Amino acid sequence: MKILVLGGTVFLGRHVVEAAFQRGHDITVFHRGVHPPESPFPPVELIRGDRDGGVHALDDREWDAVIDTSGFVPRIVRQSAAALRGRVQHYTFVSSISVYREFVPGMDESAPVLELDPPDSESVAEHYGALKAACERVVEEYFPGQSLNVRPGLIVGPYDKTDRFTYWPARVANGGQVLAPGHPNRPVQFIDSRDLAEWMVRMTEQGVTGTVQATGPDTSLTMAELLTACRQATGSEARFVWMDDAFLKQHEVGQWLELPLWIDETGPTAMLDVDITQALQMGLKFRPLETTILDTLAWDANRDPALSRLAGLAPAREQELLQAWTRRGGL
């Protein structure tokens, strides 16, 4: 197949390109050039352009399918969808489980989604989920019956510079007392970007349409099991110090970013407990958790140590919390 990837040089897009290349497809990557491909990168066609006012580089070309990994604003998605209508047969759009109006444990794809308010907002930071939902509608408008909306949960693995998962393997590997958030048995979900990418390429090959949630693993996973897996994979002697939601909130610990994968019990914890039955029936597969942990660490080890992490507790902040917990009699 001839596959066009919109955004394919960073993280998920990169893994989509690699998966498609491994499966023998003819790949074109449309990107702005802001993030040049890091070596090694598959030998594919690269087209420079901008989805916002610069899609003319796609004129007079045809592909069998497009995989859109970089659509966040409906107005911009509309430009590329309009440019490609009639020139590609299938459109796979990477959305998010953040589109939902509310979260209920075990929810499926039929749950109501957010409406953008105000309708002309383009603030991704404020209205990420609603914007993604609106983008889905734009894709469906231009490719009715020809589009697949994929709603992933937290995407993790090598090249994830957000650190929302990377923090835990790296922190546990360093050993010592590790602040562990909330209840040990609280469920968590995430998906290795390579598993998601390979599955999306296969769905694109098959011309699958509709909307599907895609996160993992295929069996239940708790926060305690994740941290234990990090300790076992790395051979660390880390000791987990479990702090309850009330204590963390009292000390104004930031959910999700300052303390990745932690959402306090009054928040949308069910966003880490969604139903992926449909994706499993469609052949979504998962590599061992240990592989994701070790591969993420190997990639992380080659990053510039001078760069600050975008998520996770700063060492000094963690020590302050551990000391406060001890003073309270928590240890």
C-alpha positions in Angstrom: 0.0 0.0 0.0 0.9 3.6 -0.4 0.4 5.2 3.0 0.7 8.9 3.9 1.5 9.6 7.5 0.7 13.1 8.8 3.3 13.7 11.4 5.7 10.8 11.5 9.0 11.8 13.0 8.2 12.0 16.8 7.1 9.2 19.1 3.8 7.5 17.9 4.2 8.8 14.3 7.7 7.5 14.2 6.6 4.0 15.3 3.8 4.1 12.7 6.3 4.7 10.0 8.6 2.0 11.3 5.7 -0.5 11.5 4.5 0.3 8.1 8.0 0.1 6.7 8.5 -3.3 8.3 5.3 -4.5 6.7 6.5 -3.5 3.2 4.5 -0.4 2.5 5.4 2.6 0.4 5.4 5.4 3.0 5.3 9.2 2.7 5.7 11.4 5.8 4.3 14.9 5.8 5.9 17.0 8.5 6.9 20.6 9.3 10.5 19.9 9.8 10.4 21.2 13.3 11.4 17.8 14.7 13.8 16.3 12.1 13.8 12.4 12.2 16.3 11.0 14.7 18.6 8.3 13.4 18.0 5.5 12.8 14.9 6.3 10.7 13.4 4.2 7.9 14.3 5.3 4.3 11.0 6.9 3.4 9.8 9.9 1.4 9.7 13.0 3.5 7.5 16.0 2.4 7.9 19.3 4.2 4.8 21.4 4.7 2.4 22.8 7.3 -1.1 21.4 8.0 -2.2 25.0 8.8 -2.1 26.8 5.5 0.7 24.8 3.8 -1.0 21.6 2.6 -0.3 22.4 -1.1 2.7 20.1 -0.9 0.1 17.3 -1.0 -1.5 18.5 -4.2 -1.7 16.2 -7.3 -0.7 13.1 -5.2 -2.7 10.0 -4.3 -2.3 7.4 -1.6 -4.2 4.3 -0.6 -4.6 5.5 3.0 -3.6 8.2 5.4 -2.7 7.8 9.1 -3.1 11.0 11.0 -1.1 11.1 14.2 -0.9 14.9 14.5 -4.4 16.3 14.4 -5.5 18.4 17.4 -7.5 21.4 16.1 -10.6 20.9 13.9 -9.9 23.9 11.6 -6.4 22.5 10.8 -7.7 18.9 10.4 -10.3 20.2 8.0 -7.6 21.6 5.7 -5.8 18.3 5.3 -9.0 16.3 5.1 -10.3 18.5 2.4 -7.0 18.3 0.5 -7.0 14.5 0.7 -10.7 13.8 0.0 -11.0 11.8 -3.2 -7.2 11.1 -3.2 -7.0 8.5 -0.4 -9.4 5.6 0.2 -9.1 5.3 4.0 -8.4 7.7 6.8 -7.1 6.5 10.2 -7.3 9.3 12.8 -5.5 9.1 16.2 -8.0 10.6 18.7 -8.0 10.0 22.5 -10.1 8.6 25.4 -10.1 12.2 26.6 -13.0 12.9 24.3 -15.5 11.5 26.8 -17.9 13.7 28.8 -17.5 11.6 31.9 -15.7 8.4 32.9 -17.4 5.3 34.3 -15.4 2.1 35.0 -15.6 -0.3 32.1 -17.1 2.3 29.7 -17.1 1.5 26.0 -17.1 3.5 22.8 -20.8 4.4 23.0 -20.2 6.9 25.9 -21.1 10.5 25.2 -18.3 12.8 24.1 -17.5 16.4 25.0 -18.8 19.4 23.0 -16.4 22.3 22.4 -17.3 25.4 24.4 -16.7 27.9 23.1 -17.1 26.3 19.7 -14.2 28.3 18.2 -11.6 27.5 20.8 -8.3 26.2 19.7 -6.7 25.9 23.1 -5.4 22.4 23.2 -4.3 22.8 26.8 -7.8 23.8 28.0 -10.0 21.7 25.6 -7.9 18.8 24.5 -10.7 16.2 24.7 -13.4 18.4 23.2 -11.0 19.4 20.3 -10.2 15.7 19.6 -13.9 14.9 19.5 -14.5 17.7 17.1 -11.6 16.5 14.9 -13.2 13.1 14.8 -16.4 14.7 13.4 -14.4 16.6 10.7 -12.8 13.3 9.6 -16.1 11.6 9.4 -17.6 14.5 7.4 -14.9 14.3 4.7 -14.5 10.5 4.8 -17.9 9.0 5.6 -17.7 5.3 5.9 -14.0 5.4 5.1 -12.5 6.5 8.5 -11.3 4.8 11.6 -11.2 6.9 14.8 -8.7 5.3 17.3 -9.1 6.5 20.9 -5.9 5.5 22.8 -5.3 5.8 26.5 -1.8 6.9 27.7 0.7 6.0 25.0 4.1 5.0 26.4 7.5 3.6 25.3 10.7 4.7 23.6 10.7 8.3 22.3 8.0 9.4 24.7 9.4 12.7 25.8 6.4 13.5 28.0 7.8 11.3 30.8 4.3 10.3 31.9 5.4 6.7 32.0 9.2 7.0 31.7 9.3 8.5 35.2 8.4 5.2 36.9 10.9 2.8 35.4 13.6 5.4 35.8 12.7 6.3 39.3 12.3 2.7 40.5 15.6 1.7 38.8 17.4 4.3 41.0 16.2 2.5 44.1 15.7 3.7 47.7 12.4 4.8 49.1 10.0 5.5 46.2 6.8 7.5 46.8 4.0 5.3 45.5 0.6 7.1 45.0 -2.9 6.2 46.1 -4.2 2.8 46.6 -1.9 -0.1 45.5 -4.8 -2.0 43.9 -6.1 1.0 41.8 -6.2 0.0 38.1 -3.9 1.6 35.5 -3.9 1.4 31.8 -1.5 2.4 29.0 -0.3 1.1 25.7 3.1 0.7 24.2 3.3 3.0 21.2 4.8 0.2 19.1 1.8 -2.1 19.8 -0.6 0.7 18.9 1.3 1.6 15.8 1.5 -1.9 14.4 -2.2 -2.5 15.1 -3.2 0.7 13.4 -1.2 -0.2 10.3 -3.0 -3.6 10.2 -6.4 -1.9 10.6 -5.5 0.5 7.8 -4.5 -2.4 5.6 -7.9 -4.0 6.2 -9.8 -0.8 5.7 -11.5 -1.1 9.1 -13.9 1.8 10.0 -15.7 3.1 13.0 -14.5 4.1 16.5 -12.4 2.0 18.9 -10.7 2.5 22.2 -7.1 1.2 22.3 -5.3 0.9 25.5 -3.9 -1.9 27.6 -3.0 -4.4 28.8 -5.4 -7.2 27.9 -5.6 -8.2 31.6 -6.1 -6.0 34.6 -3.1 -4.2 35.9 -2.8 -2.3 39.2 -0.4 0.4 40.2 1.3 -1.9 42.6 1.8 -4.5 39.9 3.3 -1.9 37.6 5.8 -0.7 40.2 6.7 -4.3 41.1 7.3 -5.0 37.4 9.6 -2.0 37.2 11.5 -3.3 40.3 11.8 -6.8 38.9 12.8 -5.8 35.4 15.6 -3.5 36.6 16.8 -5.6 39.6 16.3 -2.6 41.8 16.0 -2.7 45.6 13.4 0.1 45.6 11.1 0.2 48.6 7.6 1.6 47.9 6.1 4.0 50.3 2.4 4.2 49.6 0.8 7.5 50.4 -3.0 8.0 50.4 -4.9 10.5 48.3 -5.7 12.7 51.2 -2.1 13.2 52.1 -1.0 13.9 48.6 -3.9 16.4 48.1 -3.0 18.0 51.4 0.5 18.6 50.1 -0.8 19.9 46.8 0.9 17.2 44.7 -0.1 17.6 41.1 -2.1 14.7 39.5 -1.0 13.0 36.3 2.0 15.2 35.5 3.8 15.8 38.8 2.9 12.3 39.9 2.3 10.2 36.7 -0.6 7.8 36.5 -2.0 9.1 39.8 -5.6 10.5 39.8 -7.1 11.0 43.2 -10.3 9.1 44.1 -12.5 12.2 43.5 -11.1 12.6 39.9 -11.8 10.7 36.7 -10.0 7.5 37.8 -12.1 5.4 35.4 -10.1 6.9 32.5 -7.6 4.2 33.5 -10.2 1.5 33.5 -12.0 1.5 30.0 -13.3 -1.4 28.1 -11.1 -2.5 25.2 -13.1 -5.6 24.2 -13.6 -4.2 20.7 -9.9 -3.6 20.1 -9.0 -7.1 21.4 -11.6 -8.6 19.0 -9.9 -6.6 16.2 -6.5 -8.2 17.0 -4.8 -5.7 19.3 -1.8 -7.5 20.8 0.6 -6.5 23.6 4.3 -7.1 24.2 5.4 -8.1 27.7 5.3 -5.2 30.2 9.0 -6.0 31.0 9.9 -5.3 27.4 8.2 -1.9 27.5 10.0 -1.1 30.8 13.4 -2.1 29.7 13.2 -0.6 26.2 11.9 2.7 27.6 14.8 2.8 30.1 17.3 2.0 27.3 16.0 4.9 25.2 15.9 7.2 28.3 19.6 6.4 29.1 20.7 8.0 25.9 18.8 11.3 26.5 20.6 14.5 27.4 20.9 14.4 31.2 20.8 18.2 31.3 17.2 18.2 30.1 14.5 18.5 32.7 11.8 15.8 32.8 8.4 17.1 31.8 6.6 14.9 34.3 7.4 13.3 37.6 8.4 14.4 41.1 11.6 16.3 41.4 14.0 14.4 43.8 13.9 17.2 46.4 10.2 17.3 46.3 9.9 13.6 46.7 12.2 13.7 49.7 10.2 16.4 51.3 7.0 14.3 51.0 8.7 11.2 52.3 9.9 13.1 55.4 6.5 14.6 55.9 4.9 11.2 55.7 7.4 9.9 58.2 6.6 12.7 60.6 3.0 11.9 60.3 3.7 8.3 61.3 3.1 6.9 57.9 6.1 4.6 57.8 
